[in-house]
Amino acid sequence: LHVAVRVHPDDHALVVDGAGEALAERGARLLADGSVARGGCLVESDSGVIDAGIDARWRRAAAALGIAEGWEAGA
């Protein structure tokens, strides 16, 4: 099973410190990706893609409350 976890380059060292060993034990690759917003991550596997970015998480939470608003950083 192929698993890649993409995080913003500025978050990469933090993730390595906090979860690098656990990811490596599961065979997941941790990649720095400038297209991922700070604080978020994108998980890719043979099964699909999970967007765990702040905007995506906000939209899912808002949708659960019946709200169709996106996340605005700094708002």
C-alpha positions as CSV (number, residue, x, y, z in Angstrom):
1,L,0.0,0.0,0.0
2,H,1.4,3.3,-1.1
3,V,0.9,6.2,1.4
4,A,2.3,9.7,1.1
5,V,1.6,12.5,3.5
6,R,2.2,16.0,2.1
7,V,2.7,19.0,4.4
8,H,3.9,22.6,3.9
9,P,7.7,22.8,3.9
10,D,7.6,25.0,7.1
11,D,5.6,22.3,8.9
12,H,7.8,19.4,7.7
13,A,10.3,19.4,10.7
14,L,7.4,19.7,13.2
15,V,5.7,16.7,11.7
16,V,9.0,14.7,11.6
17,D,9.4,15.5,15.3
18,G,5.9,14.6,16.3
19,A,4.9,11.8,14.0
20,G,7.9,10.9,11.8
21,E,8.6,7.6,13.5
22,A,5.0,6.5,13.4
23,L,4.7,7.3,9.8
24,A,7.9,5.5,8.9
25,E,6.7,2.4,10.9
26,R,3.7,2.3,8.7
27,G,5.7,2.8,5.5
28,A,4.3,6.2,4.8
29,R,6.5,8.8,3.1
30,L,6.4,12.4,4.5
31,L,6.9,15.0,1.8
32,A,7.3,18.8,1.9
33,D,4.9,20.4,-0.6
34,G,4.6,24.1,-1.0
35,S,1.1,23.7,-2.5
36,V,-0.2,22.5,0.9
37,A,-1.3,25.4,3.2
38,R,0.4,25.7,6.6
39,G,-1.3,23.5,9.3
40,G,-2.9,21.2,6.8
41,C,-1.9,18.0,5.1
42,L,-2.8,15.9,2.1
43,V,-2.8,12.1,2.4
44,E,-2.5,10.1,-0.8
45,S,-2.8,6.3,-0.9
46,D,-3.8,3.6,-3.4
47,S,-7.3,4.0,-2.0
48,G,-7.7,7.7,-2.6
49,V,-6.8,11.2,-1.3
50,I,-7.8,12.8,1.9
51,D,-7.5,16.6,2.1
52,A,-7.0,17.5,5.7
53,G,-6.3,21.2,5.1
54,I,-7.8,23.8,7.3
55,D,-10.2,24.9,4.5
56,A,-11.4,21.4,3.8
57,R,-11.9,20.6,7.5
58,W,-13.8,23.9,8.0
59,R,-16.1,23.2,5.0
60,R,-16.9,19.7,6.4
61,A,-17.6,21.1,9.8
62,A,-19.7,23.9,8.5
63,A,-21.6,21.6,6.1
64,A,-22.5,19.4,9.1
65,L,-24.1,22.5,10.6
66,G,-25.9,23.3,7.4
67,I,-23.7,26.2,6.5
68,A,-22.0,26.6,3.1
69,E,-19.2,29.0,4.0
70,G,-15.5,28.6,3.3
71,W,-12.6,29.3,5.6
72,E,-11.0,32.8,5.4
73,A,-7.6,33.0,7.0
74,G,-7.3,36.0,9.3
75,A,-11.1,36.6,9.4
